């Protein structure tokens, strides 16, 4: 039986925690460690300047439960230590169910998400659950939808690295009125909402949220929740910024070309047509891109193995965008990485031309970026699928050319030394 750690930021007596624990207990061994009192908006803060007190409590459905007079993150740290001493390692961590949604910029401040982030940093698959509170007189009714989706959320988490947490939000409507579930990015800072201090008199100020408006592009969690959908948003825990590193190392400048290699992974080679030829072509492509010092993004489908070594050896400093859907733009970091590099055009190569290459290319076109497809560096599960993908991409406005033609055009703007090196790679 799987082992689950449950925590929250509303306190151990909150209805959302009780409902979640009882539901999980049907299929899991549940342990609860939650704050002694309300800890909303504590983010991932810890109690450092005083001791914390823990005591055992009874929570329906839990094998054991404790309350800690600290922050949600304190609770997770304490739980990992205490359970670890007893030989117990949680398979999942659930934080919530929070009464109040945590959309967009709330991810920076939420104690619910802070606790889940702490779990993810410790290698535990972590899921934050938040719902709108449409009926405080019958608040347990708010939880019905997410409780019914728990197995699905766990399956989603299993498709991701444990270091990526999942934030779930359900709108302020009865569960039977929720239209469905959408997997979308969390909205960027200041989209739809911001927090501002308002003067209340006597030198006092109250922090309040203020609506800033949304657009009609249906890109983010705020957009879909407003339309009556529940959302799932993967949130990374890394504090590294590979794009900034490339810029500071003078490896990337705005308005230049970007190379994207999709799904050149070990397990994908097993299903594509002519894998050996694809490997040879993609290695030559990656080598030339590396020699010309053109920034490169690698996209991977989770669970399909690592990018093949023939590409990896030329992409040590490249950002790797991991995703679960064919479109790389569904990955949390894709938009940020591309925006930071600011390319005018992108050259795309990779496996699964009819899905990953096509969807990713269309995303670039939608953003007004010229797309060039390296035809001989794209593969598919059949010759027909590859041909149809190239036709679809050409109809959409992509340039379809051989990698040799593309690389020689790019090398033409480089120094003679680099141009000669590219020629040697291509024609030796």
C-alpha distance (Angstrom), angle and dihedral (degrees) to the residues before:
residue distance angle dihedral
X1 . . .
X2 3.78 . .
X3 3.79 119.7 .
X4 3.80 119.8 -131.4
X5 3.79 130.4 -169.9
X6 3.81 115.3 -152.4
X7 3.80 125.5 -162.9
X8 3.80 138.4 149.2
X9 3.81 143.8 178.3
X10 3.82 97.9 -119.2
X11 3.80 94.3 72.1
X12 3.78 135.7 -98.7
X13 3.82 93.7 -76.6
X14 3.81 94.7 55.1
X15 3.80 116.2 125.7
X16 3.80 92.3 -131.7
X17 3.79 92.7 59.5
X18 3.80 92.4 47.5
X19 3.81 93.3 49.4
X20 3.81 91.7 46.8
X21 3.80 93.7 48.3
X22 3.79 93.5 49.0
X23 3.81 92.3 49.5
X24 3.81 94.6 47.1
X25 3.80 91.0 48.0
X26 3.81 89.3 70.1
X27 3.81 90.1 72.3
X28 3.81 108.1 9.9
X29 3.77 145.6 51.7
X30 3.79 101.1 -110.6
X31 3.80 128.3 -156.0
X32 3.79 121.1 -175.3
X33 3.80 127.6 -156.1
X34 3.79 112.5 166.3
X35 3.81 139.4 157.5
X36 3.78 119.5 -84.3
X37 3.81 91.1 -128.6
X38 3.80 144.0 6.4
X39 3.83 111.7 -44.4
X40 3.81 103.2 167.8
X41 3.82 117.9 155.5
X42 3.81 92.4 17.6
X43 3.81 90.0 124.4
X44 3.82 109.0 -169.6
X45 3.79 96.2 -32.6
X46 3.80 120.9 144.3
X47 3.79 133.5 -152.6
X48 3.77 104.8 -112.4
X49 3.81 109.2 152.2
X50 3.82 99.1 55.7
X51 3.77 141.0 30.7
X52 3.79 120.9 -93.8
X53 3.78 124.6 -137.9
X54 3.81 123.7 -138.3
X55 3.76 128.3 -169.4
X56 3.78 134.0 174.8
X57 3.78 118.5 -107.4
X58 3.78 139.1 178.9
X59 3.81 117.4 -109.0
X60 3.79 120.0 174.2
X61 3.79 110.5 -107.6
X62 3.81 96.5 13.1
X63 3.78 122.1 118.9
X64 3.81 86.2 -148.5
X65 3.78 133.4 -8.5
X66 3.78 136.8 -168.1
X67 3.77 136.7 -176.6
X68 3.81 122.3 -142.9
X69 3.80 123.5 -163.6
X70 3.77 92.6 -134.7
X71 3.79 142.4 74.9
X72 3.82 126.5 -55.7
X73 3.80 89.0 -101.7
X74 3.81 90.2 51.2
X75 3.80 87.1 55.1
X76 3.80 93.3 53.1
X77 3.80 93.1 46.2
X78 3.80 90.9 48.0
X79 3.80 92.1 46.7
X80 3.80 94.2 50.4
X81 3.80 90.2 51.3
X82 3.81 96.4 43.7
X83 3.78 96.5 43.3
X84 3.80 91.2 42.7
X85 3.80 90.3 56.1
X86 3.80 87.2 56.6
X87 3.80 93.1 48.6
X88 3.81 94.3 -105.7
X89 3.80 120.6 135.7
X90 3.83 115.9 -177.6
X91 3.80 116.3 -129.6
X92 3.82 91.4 -158.9
X93 3.77 138.4 15.8
X94 3.79 121.1 -151.2
X95 3.79 120.1 -167.1
X96 3.80 116.1 -164.3
X97 2.88 148.9 -34.4
X98 3.80 83.8 -131.8
X99 3.79 116.2 -162.3
X100 3.79 97.7 -134.8
X101 3.80 129.3 41.9
X102 3.80 124.1 -94.0
X103 3.79 103.5 -151.4
X104 3.79 129.8 161.3
X105 3.79 113.7 -30.4
X106 3.83 91.0 14.5
X107 3.81 85.5 81.5
X108 3.82 87.3 75.0
X109 3.80 94.6 54.0
X110 3.80 108.0 26.2
X111 3.79 118.4 113.9
X112 3.81 87.8 -157.3
X113 3.79 91.4 59.1
X114 3.82 91.9 37.4
X115 3.80 90.0 60.4
X116 3.81 91.5 48.4
X117 3.79 90.4 48.6
X118 3.80 89.9 53.3
X119 3.79 89.5 52.7
X120 3.81 92.0 49.6
X121 3.81 91.4 49.3
X122 3.80 87.3 56.1
X123 3.80 93.3 51.9
X124 3.81 97.4 -101.1
X125 3.80 117.9 132.4
X126 3.78 100.5 -115.5
X127 3.80 133.1 -164.4
X128 3.81 126.7 -173.6
X129 3.80 115.9 -155.2
X130 3.82 123.4 -160.8
X131 3.80 131.8 167.6
X132 3.78 137.6 -175.4
X133 3.81 114.7 -108.1
X134 3.78 103.0 -130.0
X135 3.83 94.5 157.3
X136 3.78 117.9 26.7
X137 3.80 91.0 179.7
X138 3.79 89.5 63.5
X139 3.79 100.0 24.9
X140 3.80 95.1 157.7
X141 3.82 87.4 67.3
X142 3.81 87.0 66.0
X143 3.79 90.0 64.1
X144 3.81 99.6 52.9
X145 3.80 97.1 92.6
X146 3.81 98.3 50.2
X147 3.80 92.0 41.4
X148 3.78 89.0 56.5
X149 3.81 91.1 51.1
X150 3.83 98.8 49.7
X151 3.84 95.6 108.8
X152 3.80 89.6 49.8
X153 3.81 92.2 51.2
X154 3.80 90.3 50.6
X155 3.80 90.9 50.8
X156 3.80 89.5 51.6
X157 3.79 91.3 50.4
X158 3.80 90.6 51.8
X159 3.82 88.7 59.5
X160 3.81 91.4 58.4
X161 3.75 136.2 63.8
X162 3.83 111.1 -89.5
X163 3.81 86.5 -120.0
X164 3.82 90.0 68.3
X165 3.79 115.0 77.6
X166 3.79 125.9 -157.0
X167 3.79 122.9 -130.5
X168 3.81 115.4 -159.4
X169 3.81 123.2 -166.9
X170 3.80 127.8 -177.2
X171 3.83 121.2 -167.4
X172 3.79 130.2 -113.1
X173 3.80 95.4 -92.3
X174 3.82 133.8 94.8
X175 3.80 112.5 -81.0
X176 3.80 93.1 -111.0
X177 3.80 90.0 59.2
X178 3.81 95.0 54.7
X179 3.81 105.9 112.7
X180 3.80 97.7 -150.5
X181 3.78 144.5 -69.9
X182 3.80 126.5 -66.0
X183 3.82 127.6 -168.0
X184 3.80 105.0 -143.4
X185 3.81 141.4 146.3
X186 3.78 119.3 -90.2
X187 3.80 109.3 -105.2
X188 3.81 116.3 -97.3
X189 3.79 122.7 -107.0
X190 3.86 113.7 -65.2
X191 3.82 93.5 10.6
X192 3.83 109.1 135.8
X193 3.80 94.4 -16.8
X194 3.78 144.5 34.7
X195 3.81 135.3 179.8
X196 3.79 119.5 -120.8
X197 3.81 134.9 173.7
X198 3.79 115.2 -117.5
X199 3.80 121.1 -161.2
X200 3.81 112.2 -120.5
X201 3.81 98.7 -179.5
X202 3.75 137.2 -92.7
X203 3.78 92.2 59.3
X204 3.81 91.2 -58.5
X205 3.79 126.9 131.0
X206 3.80 133.0 -167.4
X207 3.79 123.4 -152.9
X208 3.81 110.6 -131.4
X209 3.77 137.0 172.0
X210 3.78 119.7 -113.3
X211 3.81 126.3 -162.4
X212 3.81 114.1 -122.4
X213 3.80 99.0 179.4
X214 3.79 136.0 -111.8
X215 3.78 134.0 -118.8
X216 3.80 127.8 -123.6
X217 3.81 98.2 -110.3
X218 3.83 95.9 97.9
X219 3.81 94.2 -138.4
X220 3.80 105.9 134.1
X221 3.80 144.2 48.2
X222 3.83 92.2 -100.6
X223 3.83 91.1 55.8
X224 3.78 95.8 52.9
X225 3.80 97.1 40.5
X226 3.81 89.0 54.2
X227 3.81 87.1 57.2
X228 3.80 93.0 53.0
X229 3.81 101.1 -96.2
X230 3.78 129.4 127.0
X231 3.80 114.6 -127.7
X232 3.78 138.8 -147.8
X233 3.80 117.2 -158.1
X234 3.82 123.1 -177.7
X235 3.81 111.6 -141.6
X236 3.83 122.5 -162.0
X237 3.80 123.1 -138.7
X238 3.79 98.8 -156.1
X239 3.82 116.9 115.8
X240 3.80 92.6 -167.4
X241 3.81 120.1 107.0
X242 3.82 109.3 -157.2
X243 3.81 92.5 179.6
X244 3.80 92.0 56.6
X245 3.79 89.0 47.3
X246 3.79 90.4 53.9
X247 3.79 90.9 50.1
X248 3.79 94.1 48.4
X249 3.80 89.4 48.7
X250 3.83 88.9 52.1
X251 3.78 90.4 -116.7
X252 3.78 94.0 122.9
X253 3.78 133.7 39.7
X254 3.77 127.9 177.0
X255 3.81 120.9 -96.9
X256 3.77 95.3 28.7
X257 3.77 133.2 116.0
X258 3.78 122.6 -78.0
X259 3.81 125.0 -155.8
X260 3.80 119.9 -148.1
X261 3.80 124.0 -168.7
X262 3.81 114.9 -168.3
X263 3.80 128.6 -158.8
X264 3.82 98.7 -20.0
X265 3.80 86.1 156.1
X266 3.76 135.0 147.6
X267 3.80 97.8 -113.9
X268 3.80 93.2 42.1
X269 3.81 89.8 61.3
X270 3.79 87.7 65.4
X271 3.80 93.4 64.7
X272 3.81 105.2 36.6
X273 3.78 128.2 91.0
X274 3.85 115.7 -102.1
X275 3.82 97.8 0.1
X276 3.82 94.1 179.3
X277 3.81 93.4 57.1
X278 3.80 90.6 45.3
X279 3.82 90.9 51.6
X280 3.79 92.3 50.5
X281 3.80 93.0 48.1
X282 3.80 96.3 44.7
X283 3.80 91.7 47.8
X284 3.80 91.0 52.8
X285 3.82 89.7 47.0
X286 3.82 93.3 50.2
X287 3.78 91.8 45.8
X288 3.81 92.6 53.8
X289 3.80 92.8 45.7
X290 3.80 89.2 51.0
X291 3.81 92.1 48.6
X292 3.82 91.3 51.6
X293 3.81 90.4 49.7
X294 3.81 92.2 -124.8
X295 3.82 113.0 158.7
X296 3.78 113.6 -108.0
X297 3.81 132.7 -158.1
X298 3.79 120.4 -160.5
X299 3.81 118.4 -156.3
X300 3.79 121.9 -163.1
X301 3.78 135.4 -173.8
X302 3.79 109.2 -129.9
X303 3.80 113.3 -110.6
X304 3.83 96.8 22.2
X305 3.80 97.0 100.6
X306 3.77 130.2 -107.3
X307 3.77 125.3 -43.9
X308 3.81 106.7 -87.4
X309 3.80 116.3 -89.8
X310 3.81 91.0 -119.6
X311 3.81 87.8 69.2
X312 3.81 99.9 31.0
X313 3.80 93.9 61.8
X314 3.81 88.7 63.6
X315 3.79 95.8 40.7
X316 3.80 105.2 54.4
X317 3.81 93.2 129.9
X318 3.79 97.1 35.8
X319 3.78 122.4 113.1
X320 3.82 114.3 -111.1
X321 3.81 114.3 -146.5
X322 3.79 111.8 -158.8
X323 3.77 119.6 -160.6
X324 3.80 143.8 164.1
X325 3.83 98.9 -146.0
X326 3.84 127.9 62.7
X327 3.80 92.3 -112.4
X328 3.83 110.1 80.5
X329 3.81 88.2 -154.7
X330 3.80 89.0 73.8
X331 3.82 88.9 68.0
X332 3.81 113.6 98.3
X333 3.82 96.7 -124.0
X334 3.80 101.6 40.7
X335 3.80 97.2 89.0
X336 3.79 92.5 45.2
X337 3.79 94.5 49.6
X338 3.80 95.4 47.6
X339 3.81 93.6 43.6
X340 3.79 91.6 51.2
X341 3.80 92.0 51.8
X342 3.81 93.0 44.1
X343 3.83 98.1 -158.3
X344 3.79 122.9 -171.6
X345 3.80 90.8 -154.0
X346 3.76 139.0 14.0
X347 3.79 131.5 -151.7
X348 3.80 113.0 -149.6
X349 3.79 128.7 -162.2
X350 3.77 131.8 160.7
X351 3.76 151.5 99.7
X352 3.82 127.0 -59.4
X353 3.80 94.5 40.9
X354 3.80 92.7 179.6
X355 3.82 93.8 57.1
X356 3.82 120.3 12.6
X357 3.82 97.4 29.1
X358 3.79 94.2 42.9
X359 3.81 97.6 45.7
X360 3.79 93.3 44.7
X361 3.81 92.1 47.8
X362 3.80 92.0 50.4
X363 3.79 88.9 52.7
X364 3.80 90.4 56.7
X365 3.81 91.2 48.4
X366 3.81 90.9 51.8
X367 3.80 87.8 56.3
X368 3.79 92.8 52.9
X369 3.80 96.3 -106.3
X370 3.81 119.9 139.2
X371 3.81 111.4 -116.7
X372 3.80 125.7 -151.4
X373 3.80 118.4 -174.4
X374 3.80 119.0 -151.1
X375 3.80 94.4 -141.6
X376 3.81 99.3 -166.6
X377 3.82 89.7 48.3
X378 3.80 92.8 58.2
X379 3.78 123.6 87.0
X380 3.81 137.9 -176.9
X381 3.78 139.6 -178.1
X382 3.81 90.6 -93.5
X383 3.77 139.5 15.8
X384 3.82 90.3 -115.9
X385 3.82 93.4 53.7
X386 3.79 91.2 49.3
X387 3.80 92.4 49.6
X388 3.81 92.4 47.8
X389 3.80 90.8 48.8
X390 3.80 91.5 53.1
X391 3.81 90.9 48.8
X392 3.81 91.9 49.4
X393 3.80 91.7 49.0
X394 3.79 92.7 48.2
X395 3.81 90.4 50.0
X396 3.82 89.1 50.5
X397 3.80 91.2 55.9
X398 3.80 104.9 -93.7
X399 3.80 121.2 138.4
X400 3.80 110.4 -122.9
X401 3.80 113.4 -155.2
X402 3.77 140.7 148.3
X403 3.79 116.1 -91.4
X404 3.80 89.3 -120.6
X405 3.80 91.9 58.4
X406 3.81 93.0 45.1
X407 3.78 95.1 47.3
X408 3.79 94.3 47.0
X409 3.81 90.5 51.2
X410 3.80 90.2 51.4
X411 3.79 92.8 45.2
X412 3.80 89.9 52.1
X413 3.80 89.9 75.2
X414 3.82 93.1 49.1
X415 3.80 130.0 85.4
X416 3.79 118.6 -76.2
X417 3.80 89.5 -107.7
X418 3.79 92.1 56.6
X419 3.80 92.4 42.3
X420 3.80 90.5 53.4
X421 3.81 90.7 47.9
X422 3.82 91.5 52.7
X423 3.80 91.4 48.0
X424 3.79 89.3 51.3
X425 3.82 91.6 51.6
X426 3.79 93.1 48.2
X427 3.76 102.0 40.1
X428 3.79 107.5 23.7
